[in-house]
Amino acid sequence: MAQAWKCAGLRWAADGPVLTWAGGRRSALPRGKRVAFAVAEGGVRTCVGARGHMCPARAGVPGRSTGARCGECARLDRAHSVAADTIADDPRPYRVYLAWFGPGLVKVGITAQERGAARLLEQGAVCFSWLGSGPLMAARRTEELLRAALGVPDRIPYAHKRAVRDGLPASEEGRAAEIAELHARAVALGGWPESLTPEPFRGVDHAGAFGIGTGAFGTGGAAGRGPAAVGEVAELVAGGAIGGELVAAAGPDLHLSTERGVVVLDTRLMTGWELVSAEGRPCAVPVRELKRAAGVQDGLF
């Protein structure tokens, strides 16, 4: 019987995306790598627990859930989350950032300074700039200032990020333009906390790291670009399989070239399942048409 592995999610290392597995194993994902796995017949997706602890009920979770947690474990995880604004006494320094995911999609956020750009890679930020650094509560107040004064959200639904990904400006300057303008407006605001140190605009572009907008990925076969994604995996199912060549990766998403065309797999759908190798098996999971932003033509699927 093939060995089963339990996925613990996608992480971004200095040299690119890495799939992590229960027990500490890691699988690097360089572009061009063949990725193929299946869910065993009769398999059941179970809650991944919270804060490093197993779910005491081993509760089942829906196949379409990107959180892979039961209600109780989701509440416990959120109760200890900086992102959910439930921690106020973290002594670590934090940085405020502006992140751009595509035309019209800019958000403000904070991350622990020690994490560097990891949070931005995990979110799928195509371009970003630091805005300032300081204590947690000062970073929080600055984030709220931008939301109130400039109308900048602190959250963007992931489906919106995916919808604009193959319609990005071709140049780094074009991708940085919106956050450069917003950065200038932000630093001109009054009311910044005194303990937050402003940082100058320095756009950091992740298009090359993700493999998008650089020739390997693009808008439906336009000159100098590869084929656009035609679908996205809706969920994994018992007995289902997917395999393909990795052509791009952004945030938690893997863009796989399959016999159906390029299909986007959100790796958060993998957690909670026992997975086995599926080399040579056809793609057999529910795939839906990829929604695109207005003005980006849908591919046939």
C-alpha angles and dihedrals in degrees: 000000000000115000113257120222127196115219117228095188142268120299130186116231128184090269099042145285121342130190111221125207136200109273094037102282117146132199116200114219110209116177111271094032116137111240117192131157142146140205112239119250108268092018120155126206112230134193114273093216127227140275092004095309127115119246105263091213095045083222122193118244131200118266093235095054113112091194097056090203132120117236095265095048091045090055092048092049092049092048089067099041128119088197090058091051093240097124120069104162103060104136095201120108115254135203128217116218142185113220129194122202100172141315109336095359111112127144139179121226146154133233136177109270091231090063094063112190095337093105091053093050091048091053093049095245107175092196134005145167132201114244103187146326136226144102119341097255092047089052089049092051091049090050090052091047091058092046092052101037102035103022093239112158123225093212134044121186109250093231088063091054091051093047094062099038099101094046099062126138110266096229131066089231091056092049092049098045099092097049092042089058093043092048090056091051092047097053090048092060121104121227101057113155110258092229093059115089113212117229125209121249112274113163115216113198122207099180091103093047090050095042093235128126091011104094101278094076132030154117110329099303099318116169111295094006136096128237120299121239112271100192148004130226108255095196143326118254136194108278092015124130139189132186138166148128115287107242099165141357128198127172106323093338128106117196106211127190103223136165086269093055127261109340125188116227117195101211090209085076089063097062116100095027128104104233133196134189114278103183110164096015120122122246105274110166130103108278124185130195112274111247114229134199118260111281095030110104117232117237120232114263 
